[in-house]
Amino acid sequence: MGLKMDKLVVFKGKNIRRILHADEWWFSVVDVIAALTESEKPRDYWYRMKTRVSKDAQVELSTICRQLKIKAPDGKNRETDCSNTEGLFRIIQSIPSKKAEPFKKWLAKVGYERVQEIEDPELAQKRTRSLYKAKGYSDDWIEKRIRGITIREELTGEWDNRGIDDQRDFGILTAEIHQATFGLKPGEHKSLKELKRENLRDHMTDLELIFSMLGEASTTEITKNKNAHGFKELKHAAKSGGKIAGDARQQLEIESGKKVVTPQNYISTPEKLKGINK
C-alpha cells in the first residue's frame, strides 16, 4: 500500500506532520524534536542526537526511521525522517524534556485512534462529523462532505493500486478533475474564495461539493471500466471524469441562470453565522 492521508496534528501548540503509511501513522521526527525541545534548529539537534546515541549507546536511531515524502513548509513534498509510534517512544527516551511524559500519552492516544479507525471505519466518520459540527457546519453540509471524503478515498485507492505512488502525481490528477469540473484550477478556485492555507473543500457550497463528488465518482467508474493503469491512462480518465461533471455543471448554469462556482465560502455562509451566534 502506498502513502496516503498526510495530516497535521498539534501537541502543546506545536504542529507535527504525520503521514499514513502501511495503515499506521508515521510522524516527522524533526517536528517532534521541535515540540519537545527549545531548539531553534531541530534538524541540527536531530543530527547531533543520532551521532551521540550511536556513540554512547551504540544504537543507530536512523534504523527505526524511514524517509517518507511529507509536505514541507513551502508546500512541496520532501523526504524527511519519519518514525512510527513505537520508534518515537525509543527516540524520545534520548530527549531530556519535561514534556516527554505528556507527549507519550498524547502519542499513544493519536496512534490508538488510528488503530480503532482501521478496525471500525465508522469511528473516523463520527470523529469527522463531530469536528465539523463543533465548527458550526450544518448537518446537511456535513453529510455531503463526509460522502465526498468516501468517494475521494475510493478514487485514491484505485490510483494507488494502479501505479500512482507519488503525492505530486495524486495532486496533478486531482487538479485535472477539478479543472474539467469547474473550469478553473484548484489554486484559482481558492483565490476566488480568498483562501490561503485552508482546505478548499471545507469552504465549498453544497453545489460545489456535489459536482466535486460527481467528477471524482465518474473518474473512478471510468478508471475501473477501462482498466486504466499508469499515470498517462489515469490522467486521461481524470479528464474524462471531470468533463462529465463539467458538462453537467454548465447545463445547470444555463437552466438556473446562476454560476455554480462562487466566491462564497464557509466563512461567510449562514451556517457559520449560526454557529457564531449560538
Backbone as CSV, one residue per row, in Angstrom:
resi,resn,N_x,N_y,N_z,CA_x,CA_y,CA_z,C_x,C_y,C_z
1,MET,0.847,-1.195,0.000,0.000,0.000,0.000,0.879,1.240,0.000
2,GLY,0.510,2.250,-0.774,1.308,3.448,-0.903,1.039,4.431,0.213
3,LEU,1.523,5.628,0.007,1.356,6.667,1.015,0.042,7.387,0.806
4,LYS,-0.648,7.673,1.904,-1.924,8.363,1.835,-2.094,9.261,3.043
5,MET,-3.037,10.181,2.899,-3.571,10.910,4.049,-2.516,11.564,4.933
6,ASP,-1.844,12.567,4.427,-0.936,13.280,5.314,-1.711,14.371,6.030
7,LYS,-1.457,14.530,7.340,-2.207,15.471,8.163,-1.294,16.099,9.201
8,LEU,-1.746,17.247,9.677,-1.080,17.883,10.808,-1.814,17.516,12.096
9,VAL,-1.064,17.276,13.148,-1.654,17.142,14.478,-0.920,18.137,15.375
10,VAL,-1.525,18.492,16.481,-0.961,19.545,17.327,-0.705,19.014,18.732
11,PHE,0.516,19.268,19.232,0.869,18.940,20.609,1.408,20.200,21.266
12,LYS,0.705,20.646,22.311,1.121,21.835,23.068,1.373,23.037,22.154
13,GLY,0.506,23.206,21.171,0.619,24.347,20.276,1.617,24.180,19.147
14,LYS,2.278,23.026,19.065,3.270,22.776,18.019,2.695,21.824,16.962
15,ASN,2.835,22.212,15.698,2.372,21.353,14.607,3.334,20.206,14.384
16,ILE,2.777,19.005,14.263,3.578,17.817,13.970,2.992,17.163,12.728
17,ARG,3.809,17.065,11.689,3.351,16.443,10.456,3.346,14.925,10.600
18,ARG,2.368,14.295,10.005,2.322,12.833,10.017,1.756,12.358,8.688
19,ILE,2.019,11.111,8.356,1.521,10.539,7.119,1.138,9.089,7.371
20,LEU,0.071,8.669,6.743,-0.389,7.297,6.912,0.353,6.405,5.936
21,HIS,1.103,5.456,6.465,1.916,4.553,5.651,1.707,3.132,6.160
22,ALA,1.273,2.251,5.251,1.027,0.852,5.628,0.076,0.749,6.825
23,ASP,-0.973,1.567,6.795,-2.041,1.543,7.796,-1.589,1.919,9.209
24,GLU,-0.532,2.719,9.326,-0.173,3.265,10.630,0.416,4.653,10.436
25,TRP,0.327,5.469,11.490,0.835,6.832,11.403,2.349,6.854,11.573
26,TRP,3.009,7.633,10.710,4.435,7.914,10.824,4.583,9.423,10.993
27,PHE,5.366,9.832,11.993,5.467,11.227,12.387,6.826,11.802,12.009
28,SER,6.839,13.079,11.633,8.093,13.763,11.318,8.929,13.899,12.588
29,VAL,10.121,13.340,12.573,10.976,13.346,13.763,11.404,14.764,14.131
30,VAL,11.750,15.575,13.119,12.203,16.935,13.442,11.060,17.761,14.048
31,ASP,9.825,17.474,13.656,8.688,18.186,14.255,8.513,17.792,15.718
32,VAL,8.721,16.504,16.000,8.630,16.030,17.385,9.706,16.688,18.231
33,ILE,10.924,16.759,17.697,12.027,17.395,18.427,11.718,18.871,18.672
34,ALA,11.154,19.536,17.690,10.798,20.949,17.850,9.741,21.131,18.936
35,ALA,8.847,20.143,19.062,7.785,20.217,20.069,8.295,19.931,21.477
36,LEU,9.342,19.134,21.587,9.827,18.711,22.901,11.020,19.511,23.413
37,THR,11.687,20.224,22.525,12.877,20.965,22.927,12.702,22.452,22.611
38,GLU,13.643,23.233,23.059,13.647,24.665,22.760,14.592,24.973,21.606
39,SER,15.029,23.947,20.913,15.994,24.134,19.835,15.396,24.949,18.694
40,GLU,16.155,25.942,18.239,15.732,26.746,17.097,16.063,26.046,15.783
41,LYS,16.921,25.013,15.872,17.308,24.258,14.685,17.119,22.763,14.962
42,PRO,15.867,22.288,14.908,15.596,20.884,15.246,16.308,19.882,14.336
43,ARG,16.565,20.263,13.100,17.286,19.344,12.202,18.708,19.123,12.690
44,ASP,19.367,20.194,13.136,20.719,20.065,13.682,20.692,19.255,14.978
45,TYR,19.672,19.501,15.798,19.513,18.755,17.052,19.389,17.259,16.751
46,TRP,18.588,16.912,15.759,18.375,15.511,15.385,19.668,14.879,14.882
47,TYR,20.442,15.626,14.088,21.709,15.112,13.576,22.675,14.836,14.723
48,ARG,22.808,15.800,15.636,23.730,15.624,16.772,23.248,14.501,17.694
49,MET,21.944,14.394,17.839,21.376,13.366,18.700,21.672,11.972,18.148
50,LYS,21.522,11.773,16.850,21.824,10.475,16.232,23.289,10.123,16.427
51,THR,24.145,11.119,16.272,25.584,10.881,16.438,25.912,10.503,17.874
52,ARG,25.318,11.245,18.830,25.590,10.999,20.249,25.099,9.623,20.691
53,VAL,23.874,9.281,20.329,23.307,7.997,20.739,24.073,6.843,20.105
54,SER,24.471,7.016,18.860,25.239,5.974,18.179,26.571,5.732,18.884
55,LYS,27.183,6.801,19.380,28.483,6.694,20.042,28.352,6.155,21.464
56,ASP,27.364,6.672,22.223,27.236,6.305,23.634,26.539,4.964,23.838
57,ALA,25.444,4.770,23.115,24.651,3.552,23.332,24.803,2.534,22.218
58,GLN,25.570,2.922,21.205,25.791,2.049,20.051,24.459,1.595,19.435
59,VAL,23.576,2.562,19.322,22.279,2.316,18.691,22.110,3.308,17.551
60,GLU,21.735,2.819,16.380,21.513,3.691,15.231,20.042,4.092,15.186
61,LEU,19.744,5.322,15.624,18.361,5.768,15.630,17.779,5.833,14.218
62,SER,18.624,6.057,13.244,18.135,6.159,11.867,17.528,4.852,11.373
63,THR,17.886,3.727,12.029,17.356,2.434,11.583,15.889,2.258,11.950
64,ILE,15.390,3.087,12.879,13.974,2.978,13.241,13.155,4.085,12.571
65,CYS,13.774,4.726,11.575,13.101,5.781,10.819,13.011,5.380,9.354
66,ARG,12.123,6.036,8.650,12.022,5.877,7.203,11.964,7.248,6.565
67,GLN,12.583,7.360,5.416,12.497,8.599,4.655,11.195,8.569,3.862
68,LEU,10.233,9.380,4.278,8.938,9.437,3.603,8.697,10.852,3.098
69,LYS,8.012,10.947,1.979,7.687,12.263,1.421,6.507,12.849,2.185
70,ILE,6.727,14.038,2.724,5.705,14.704,3.513,5.777,16.195,3.210
71,LYS,4.653,16.875,3.316,4.597,18.279,2.894,5.471,19.159,3.778
72,ALA,6.350,19.911,3.137,7.237,20.835,3.835,6.548,22.192,3.987
73,PRO,7.108,23.094,4.791,6.501,24.417,4.978,6.291,25.192,3.678
74,ASP,7.111,24.905,2.646,6.954,25.609,1.373,5.880,24.993,0.486
75,GLY,5.193,23.956,1.018,4.092,23.345,0.275,4.507,22.191,-0.608
76,LYS,5.803,21.953,-0.751,6.279,20.859,-1.585,6.493,19.599,-0.747
77,ASN,6.313,18.441,-1.374,6.526,17.177,-0.679,8.012,16.822,-0.721
78,ARG,8.601,16.698,0.446,10.029,16.387,0.537,10.243,15.200,1.476
79,GLU,11.284,14.427,1.190,11.604,13.291,2.043,12.169,13.786,3.376
80,THR,11.682,13.194,4.452,12.180,13.549,5.774,12.117,12.324,6.670
81,ASP,12.945,12.294,7.699,12.942,11.168,8.635,11.615,11.109,9.368
82,CYS,10.944,9.967,9.288,9.687,9.748,9.985,9.794,8.459,10.795
83,SER,9.049,8.410,11.873,9.044,7.212,12.722,7.620,6.915,13.156
84,ASN,7.334,5.627,13.352,6.011,5.249,13.846,5.979,5.409,15.365
85,THR,4.844,5.063,15.960,4.678,5.264,17.405,5.747,4.540,18.213
86,GLU,5.994,3.295,17.871,6.992,2.504,18.607,8.371,3.133,18.515
87,GLY,8.740,3.564,17.312,10.049,4.177,17.125,10.197,5.490,17.879
88,LEU,9.127,6.288,17.901,9.195,7.565,18.604,9.368,7.385,20.106
89,PHE,8.752,6.345,20.675,8.947,6.081,22.096,10.432,5.860,22.391
90,ARG,11.120,5.185,21.463,12.563,4.952,21.650,13.344,6.254,21.481
91,ILE,12.967,7.069,20.511,13.689,8.309,20.233,13.575,9.296,21.382
92,ILE,12.363,9.463,21.921,12.177,10.491,22.952,12.815,10.112,24.282
93,GLN,13.219,8.846,24.416,13.971,8.454,25.611,15.302,9.198,25.687
94,SER,15.789,9.623,24.527,17.087,10.303,24.470,16.951,11.823,24.440
95,ILE,15.728,12.316,24.673,15.499,13.763,24.687,15.160,14.201,26.107
96,PRO,16.044,14.944,26.757,15.758,15.424,28.117,14.716,16.545,28.066
97,SER,13.482,16.221,28.391,12.417,17.213,28.311,11.305,16.877,29.300
98,LYS,10.795,17.915,29.966,9.673,17.731,30.873,8.402,17.361,30.116
99,LYS,8.414,17.617,28.819,7.238,17.335,28.001,7.184,15.888,27.538
100,ALA,8.220,15.103,27.830,8.312,13.739,27.308,7.135,12.869,27.750
101,GLU,6.798,12.913,29.052,5.724,12.051,29.548,4.355,12.432,28.976
102,PRO,3.979,13.726,28.998,2.704,14.077,28.372,2.685,13.775,26.881
103,PHE,3.865,13.877,26.239,3.929,13.557,24.817,3.666,12.075,24.578
104,LYS,4.193,11.228,25.459,3.968,9.789,25.323,2.473,9.473,25.389
105,LYS,1.780,10.121,26.322,0.339,9.887,26.452,-0.402,10.380,25.211
106,TRP,0.012,11.549,24.733,-0.604,12.114,23.521,-0.356,11.201,22.329
107,LEU,0.870,10.714,22.207,1.243,9.856,21.093,0.463,8.547,21.120
108,ALA,0.323,7.982,22.305,-0.436,6.737,22.436,-1.891,6.949,22.021
109,LYS,-2.427,8.128,22.336,-3.821,8.428,22.002,-4.020,8.558,20.502
110,VAL,-3.176,9.368,19.841,-3.378,9.572,18.401,-3.080,8.299,17.617
111,GLY,-2.120,7.498,18.112,-1.845,6.229,17.446,-2.965,5.232,17.636
112,TYR,-3.527,5.192,18.845,-4.598,4.243,19.151,-5.865,4.586,18.390
113,GLU,-6.121,5.883,18.225,-7.307,6.280,17.465,-7.244,5.734,16.048
114,ARG,-6.055,5.723,15.463,-5.930,5.188,14.100,-6.195,3.696,14.083
115,VAL,-5.713,2.975,15.085,-5.969,1.536,15.163,-7.475,1.283,15.244
116,GLN,-8.150,2.082,16.072,-9.599,1.953,16.199,-10.294,2.199,14.864
117,GLU,-9.844,3.211,14.141,-10.479,3.567,12.882,-10.284,2.489,11.825
118,ILE,-9.139,1.818,11.842,-8.907,0.725,10.890,-9.863,-0.424,11.186
119,GLU,-10.055,-0.721,12.485,-10.945,-1.813,12.869,-12.415,-1.452,12.663
120,ASP,-12.753,-0.182,12.841,-14.136,0.276,12.696,-14.130,1.625,11.975
121,PRO,-14.190,1.621,10.620,-14.120,2.864,9.836,-15.191,3.888,10.204
122,GLU,-16.305,3.445,10.774,-17.358,4.388,11.140,-16.888,5.367,12.215
123,LEU,-15.917,4.949,13.041,-15.406,5.834,14.080,-14.747,7.070,13.483
124,ALA,-14.029,6.879,12.378,-13.379,8.014,11.720,-14.419,9.011,11.240
125,GLN,-15.521,8.495,10.679,-16.581,9.378,10.204,-17.254,10.104,11.363
126,LYS,-17.449,9.402,12.476,-18.066,10.034,13.646,-17.200,11.168,14.170
127,ARG,-15.883,10.940,14.228,-14.982,11.978,14.706,-14.990,13.175,13.759
128,THR,-15.018,12.887,12.466,-15.036,13.968,11.482,-16.320,14.778,11.594
129,ARG,-17.444,14.081,11.739,-18.726,14.781,11.901,-18.698,15.700,13.128
130,SER,-18.147,15.190,14.219,-18.106,15.973,15.461,-17.269,17.236,15.292
131,LEU,-16.150,17.122,14.566,-15.290,18.280,14.350,-15.997,19.345,13.530
132,TYR,-16.673,18.932,12.450,-17.384,19.896,11.611,-18.555,20.522,12.369
133,LYS,-19.225,19.695,13.154,-20.363,20.190,13.933,-19.902,21.262,14.915
134,ALA,-18.760,21.021,15.537,-18.226,21.972,16.505,-17.852,23.300,15.855
135,LYS,-17.553,23.261,14.558,-17.198,24.485,13.831,-18.423,25.223,13.300
136,GLY,-19.604,24.633,13.486,-20.825,25.327,13.097,-21.407,24.947,11.763
137,TYR,-20.877,23.901,11.123,-21.426,23.462,9.833,-22.804,22.831,10.039
138,SER,-23.664,22.947,9.023,-24.993,22.350,9.089,-24.907,20.837,8.886
139,ASP,-25.910,20.106,9.362,-25.933,18.642,9.211,-25.953,18.242,7.744
140,ASP,-26.732,18.966,6.925,-26.816,18.641,5.501,-25.456,18.794,4.822
141,TRP,-24.756,19.893,5.162,-23.437,20.109,4.558,-22.470,19.019,4.999
142,ILE,-22.523,18.676,6.273,-21.618,17.654,6.803,-21.814,16.320,6.085
143,GLU,-23.074,15.935,5.841,-23.343,14.672,5.160,-22.728,14.666,3.766
144,LYS,-22.830,15.790,3.061,-22.228,15.869,1.728,-20.711,15.779,1.812
145,ARG,-20.144,16.474,2.790,-18.680,16.468,2.940,-18.176,15.071,3.262
146,ILE,-18.860,14.372,4.155,-18.457,13.010,4.520,-18.558,12.087,3.310
147,ARG,-19.650,12.223,2.570,-19.816,11.395,1.373,-18.714,11.687,0.366
148,GLY,-18.354,12.968,0.253,-17.273,13.344,-0.659,-15.947,12.740,-0.257
149,ILE,-15.691,12.679,1.048,-14.448,12.070,1.541,-14.409,10.586,1.178
150,THR,-15.531,9.907,1.332,-15.605,8.476,1.000,-15.348,8.248,-0.484
151,ILE,-15.967,9.068,-1.329,-15.781,8.950,-2.779,-14.329,9.215,-3.147
152,ARG,-13.733,10.226,-2.510,-12.334,10.553,-2.775,-11.415,9.407,-2.371
153,GLU,-11.671,8.800,-1.216,-10.821,7.700,-0.760,-10.909,6.503,-1.705
154,GLU,-12.104,6.257,-2.255,-12.237,5.168,-3.219,-11.415,5.461,-4.469
155,LEU,-11.442,6.712,-4.921,-10.676,7.104,-6.112,-9.176,6.986,-5.863
156,THR,-8.689,7.545,-4.753,-7.254,7.483,-4.486,-6.792,6.051,-4.249
157,GLY,-7.693,5.215,-3.729,-7.359,3.792,-3.586,-7.140,3.141,-4.941
158,GLU,-7.980,3.494,-5.912,-7.805,2.979,-7.278,-6.489,3.467,-7.867
159,TRP,-6.198,4.755,-7.682,-4.936,5.294,-8.197,-3.752,4.583,-7.562
160,ASP,-3.854,4.372,-6.263,-2.775,3.715,-5.532,-2.526,2.302,-6.066
161,ASN,-3.604,1.601,-6.373,-3.484,0.224,-6.862,-3.099,0.136,-8.331
162,ARG,-3.131,1.278,-9.023,-2.891,1.264,-10.465,-1.624,2.018,-10.855
163,GLY,-0.695,2.134,-9.902,0.633,2.628,-10.251,0.981,4.035,-9.811
164,ILE,0.112,4.685,-9.042,0.428,6.038,-8.567,0.901,5.957,-7.120
165,ASP,2.149,6.349,-6.869,2.676,6.299,-5.500,3.395,7.589,-5.103
166,ASP,3.327,8.588,-5.970,3.951,9.874,-5.682,2.856,10.885,-5.359
167,GLN,2.997,11.577,-4.219,1.983,12.555,-3.818,1.809,13.649,-4.863
168,ARG,2.869,13.981,-5.577,2.782,15.010,-6.625,1.840,14.553,-7.738
169,ASP,1.911,13.274,-8.100,1.040,12.747,-9.152,-0.416,12.721,-8.704
170,PHE,-0.640,12.414,-7.411,-2.005,12.477,-6.878,-2.558,13.894,-7.054
171,GLY,-1.706,14.890,-6.770,-2.126,16.270,-6.891,-2.433,16.674,-8.323
172,ILE,-1.616,16.194,-9.259,-1.830,16.516,-10.677,-3.145,15.927,-11.170
173,LEU,-3.400,14.667,-10.823,-4.638,14.012,-11.257,-5.862,14.703,-10.655
174,THR,-5.751,15.069,-9.388,-6.853,15.776,-8.725,-7.132,17.099,-9.420
175,ALA,-6.061,17.815,-9.769,-6.207,19.112,-10.433,-6.860,18.959,-11.811
176,GLU,-6.563,17.861,-12.504,-7.173,17.612,-13.817,-8.689,17.480,-13.682
177,ILE,-9.127,16.715,-12.688,-10.570,16.547,-12.460,-11.193,17.892,-12.100
178,HIS,-10.534,18.606,-11.230,-11.070,19.878,-10.731,-11.241,20.885,-11.870
179,GLN,-10.222,21.011,-12.707,-10.289,21.997,-13.780,-11.365,21.633,-14.801
180,ALA,-11.476,20.331,-15.110,-12.506,19.912,-16.062,-13.904,20.080,-15.471
181,THR,-14.009,19.947,-14.157,-15.311,20.078,-13.484,-15.748,21.533,-13.362
182,PHE,-14.836,22.383,-12.903,-15.208,23.760,-12.557,-14.711,24.822,-13.537
183,GLY,-13.834,24.422,-14.468,-13.341,25.395,-15.431,-12.234,26.282,-14.910
184,LEU,-11.665,25.928,-13.778,-10.530,26.655,-13.227,-9.711,25.729,-12.335
185,LYS,-8.445,26.076,-12.143,-7.546,25.249,-11.339,-7.896,25.387,-9.851
186,PRO,-7.500,24.389,-9.038,-7.772,24.479,-7.595,-7.244,25.768,-6.971
187,GLY,-6.042,26.178,-7.368,-5.469,27.407,-6.827,-6.291,28.635,-7.189
188,GLU,-6.815,28.659,-8.408,-7.656,29.775,-8.847,-8.986,29.774,-8.082
189,HIS,-9.482,28.562,-7.817,-10.732,28.418,-7.058,-10.540,28.959,-5.636
190,LYS,-9.392,28.641,-5.034,-9.098,29.133,-3.685,-8.960,30.658,-3.672
191,SER,-8.320,31.187,-4.697,-8.151,32.640,-4.778,-9.495,33.334,-4.891
192,LEU,-10.399,32.738,-5.650,-11.741,33.306,-5.810,-12.455,33.405,-4.462
193,LYS,-12.207,32.411,-3.610,-12.838,32.390,-2.289,-11.993,33.091,-1.222
194,GLU,-10.884,33.678,-1.668,-9.976,34.388,-0.755,-9.450,33.473,0.344
195,LEU,-9.069,32.258,-0.066,-8.487,31.300,0.874,-6.984,31.248,0.663
196,LYS,-6.282,30.866,1.708,-4.832,30.725,1.609,-4.438,29.274,1.881
197,ARG,-4.252,28.941,3.164,-3.847,27.576,3.508,-5.035,26.682,3.831
198,GLU,-6.229,27.272,3.861,-7.411,26.494,4.226,-7.711,25.418,3.176
199,ASN,-8.378,24.361,3.635,-8.811,23.295,2.738,-9.963,23.807,1.879
200,LEU,-9.783,23.801,0.571,-10.793,24.336,-0.344,-12.152,23.679,-0.141
201,ARG,-12.166,22.354,0.008,-13.444,21.648,0.097,-14.202,21.988,1.375
202,ASP,-13.482,22.388,2.394,-14.149,22.794,3.632,-14.853,24.142,3.486
203,HIS,-14.642,24.793,2.356,-15.268,26.090,2.118,-16.120,26.090,0.856
204,MET,-16.432,24.917,0.353,-17.292,24.809,-0.825,-18.765,24.916,-0.431
205,THR,-19.558,25.392,-1.368,-21.008,25.389,-1.189,-21.535,23.976,-1.446
206,ASP,-22.819,23.763,-1.174,-23.421,22.450,-1.409,-23.225,21.997,-2.854
207,LEU,-23.504,22.888,-3.810,-23.398,22.511,-5.225,-21.956,22.219,-5.623
208,GLU,-21.025,22.984,-5.105,-19.626,22.726,-5.428,-19.206,21.351,-4.903
209,LEU,-19.647,21.000,-3.716,-19.350,19.675,-3.174,-19.959,18.577,-4.041
210,ILE,-21.196,18.790,-4.470,-21.896,17.784,-5.282,-21.171,17.556,-6.601
211,PHE,-20.746,18.628,-7.257,-20.058,18.458,-8.542,-18.649,17.893,-8.367
212,SER,-18.015,18.194,-7.223,-16.722,17.559,-6.920,-16.902,16.048,-6.807
213,MET,-17.954,15.640,-6.115,-18.241,14.204,-5.971,-18.528,13.563,-7.315
214,LEU,-19.309,14.246,-8.158,-19.650,13.695,-9.474,-18.397,13.503,-10.314
215,GLY,-17.505,14.484,-10.302,-16.272,14.371,-11.086,-15.397,13.223,-10.624
216,GLU,-15.259,13.056,-9.321,-14.384,12.002,-8.805,-15.034,10.626,-8.908
217,ALA,-16.349,10.557,-8.673,-17.038,9.274,-8.813,-17.014,8.822,-10.272
218,SER,-17.194,9.760,-11.208,-17.145,9.429,-12.635,-15.756,8.941,-13.025
219,THR,-14.735,9.597,-12.482,-13.356,9.189,-12.774,-13.091,7.777,-12.271
220,THR,-13.572,7.462,-11.078,-13.399,6.112,-10.531,-14.056,5.075,-11.437
221,GLU,-15.281,5.370,-11.874,-16.013,4.427,-12.728,-15.309,4.225,-14.059
222,ILE,-14.844,5.301,-14.672,-14.132,5.210,-15.948,-12.832,4.439,-15.776
223,THR,-12.121,4.731,-14.694,-10.851,4.051,-14.404,-11.051,2.541,-14.306
224,LYS,-12.104,2.126,-13.610,-12.380,0.697,-13.448,-12.797,0.056,-14.778
225,ASN,-13.734,0.698,-15.470,-14.285,0.115,-16.695,-13.255,0.021,-17.808
226,LYS,-12.350,0.992,-17.865,-11.296,0.978,-18.886,-10.039,0.272,-18.395
227,ASN,-10.056,-0.154,-17.126,-8.914,-0.825,-16.514,-7.624,-0.031,-16.743
228,ALA,-7.715,1.267,-16.454,-6.583,2.166,-16.684,-5.456,1.900,-15.695
229,HIS,-4.233,1.955,-16.195,-3.051,1.795,-15.348,-1.994,2.815,-15.765
230,GLY,-1.216,3.240,-14.806,-0.141,4.175,-15.100,-0.640,5.607,-15.208
231,PHE,0.296,6.532,-15.057,-0.068,7.942,-14.977,-0.784,8.442,-16.229
232,LYS,-0.308,8.088,-17.400,-0.882,8.599,-18.644,-2.343,8.191,-18.796
233,GLU,-2.639,6.914,-18.593,-4.017,6.430,-18.740,-4.920,6.988,-17.648
234,LEU,-4.393,7.097,-16.438,-5.189,7.623,-15.333,-5.463,9.115,-15.505
235,LYS,-4.529,9.820,-16.107,-4.746,11.238,-16.376,-5.863,11.423,-17.396
236,HIS,-5.891,10.567,-18.402,-6.955,10.624,-19.410,-8.311,10.339,-18.759
237,ALA,-8.338,9.349,-17.866,-9.588,9.019,-17.162,-10.026,10.190,-16.278
238,ALA,-9.060,10.867,-15.650,-9.377,12.014,-14.794,-10.012,13.140,-15.597
239,LYS,-9.461,13.410,-16.773,-10.028,14.452,-17.629,-11.438,14.079,-18.076
240,SER,-11.631,12.802,-18.416,-12.950,12.351,-18.866,-13.975,12.434,-17.746
241,GLY,-13.591,12.001,-16.542,-14.499,12.059,-15.402,-14.852,13.484,-15.033
242,GLY,-13.856,14.344,-15.075,-14.100,15.750,-14.775,-14.993,16.405,-15.812
243,LYS,-14.838,16.006,-17.074,-15.662,16.593,-18.149,-17.135,16.245,-17.972
244,ILE,-17.409,15.040,-17.497,-18.802,14.651,-17.242,-19.429,15.605,-16.226
245,ALA,-18.698,15.872,-15.141,-19.193,16.795,-14.125,-19.244,18.219,-14.657
246,GLY,-18.253,18.585,-15.477,-18.215,19.931,-16.036,-19.383,20.197,-16.979
247,ASP,-19.708,19.206,-17.805,-20.850,19.353,-18.718,-22.152,19.510,-17.935
248,ALA,-22.296,18.714,-16.871,-23.499,18.795,-16.036,-23.584,20.159,-15.347
249,ARG,-22.428,20.650,-14.876,-22.402,21.969,-14.234,-22.844,23.059,-15.210
250,GLN,-22.307,23.031,-16.412,-22.647,24.049,-17.403,-24.127,24.006,-17.767
251,GLN,-24.685,22.796,-17.872,-26.107,22.676,-18.184,-26.966,23.260,-17.072
252,LEU,-26.569,23.002,-15.810,-27.301,23.565,-14.687,-27.224,25.086,-14.697
253,GLU,-26.061,25.621,-15.005,-25.893,27.072,-15.035,-26.771,27.716,-16.113
254,ILE,-26.910,27.021,-17.242,-27.773,27.524,-18.318,-29.230,27.543,-17.860
255,GLU,-29.663,26.441,-17.246,-31.064,26.311,-16.842,-31.408,27.212,-15.654
256,SER,-30.473,27.359,-14.718,-30.755,28.131,-13.495,-30.418,29.611,-13.628
257,GLY,-29.520,29.907,-14.567,-29.092,31.291,-14.722,-28.112,31.738,-13.659
258,LYS,-27.569,30.777,-12.886,-26.617,31.104,-11.829,-25.349,30.273,-11.977
259,LYS,-24.224,30.851,-11.582,-22.950,30.156,-11.602,-22.834,29.217,-10.402
260,VAL,-22.274,28.037,-10.644,-22.040,27.087,-9.554,-20.823,27.515,-8.740
261,VAL,-19.754,27.892,-9.438,-18.543,28.348,-8.757,-18.779,29.762,-8.238
262,THR,-18.553,29.944,-6.963,-18.898,31.214,-6.326,-17.836,31.640,-5.327
263,PRO,-17.677,32.952,-5.116,-16.742,33.429,-4.095,-17.199,33.073,-2.682
264,GLN,-18.465,32.696,-2.535,-18.976,32.361,-1.209,-18.189,31.202,-0.614
265,ASN,-17.873,31.312,0.663,-17.207,30.209,1.332,-17.751,30.071,2.740
266,TYR,-17.268,29.067,3.427,-17.806,28.746,4.752,-17.723,29.914,5.728
267,ILE,-16.704,30.721,5.579,-16.518,31.850,6.490,-17.724,32.787,6.453
268,SER,-18.353,32.918,5.278,-19.431,33.890,5.137,-20.809,33.264,4.943
269,THR,-20.916,31.956,5.090,-22.201,31.295,4.886,-23.099,31.436,6.108
270,PRO,-24.410,31.283,5.935,-25.336,31.349,7.077,-25.004,30.330,8.151
271,GLU,-24.507,29.155,7.730,-24.179,28.113,8.704,-23.115,28.622,9.691
272,LYS,-22.133,29.338,9.165,-21.080,29.864,10.018,-21.638,30.919,10.971
273,LEU,-22.472,31.800,10.432,-23.042,32.849,11.263,-23.898,32.258,12.368
274,LYS,-24.631,31.177,12.018,-25.462,30.495,13.013,-24.589,29.930,14.124
275,GLY,-23.429,29.352,13.719,-22.528,28.767,14.712,-21.948,29.816,15.630
276,ILE,-21.664,31.012,15.082,-21.087,32.078,15.885,-22.100,32.640,16.868
277,ASN,-23.351,32.719,16.415,-24.379,33.358,17.234,-24.976,32.460,18.306
278,LYS,-24.573,31.188,18.346,-25.128,30.276,19.357,-24.674,30.706,20.745
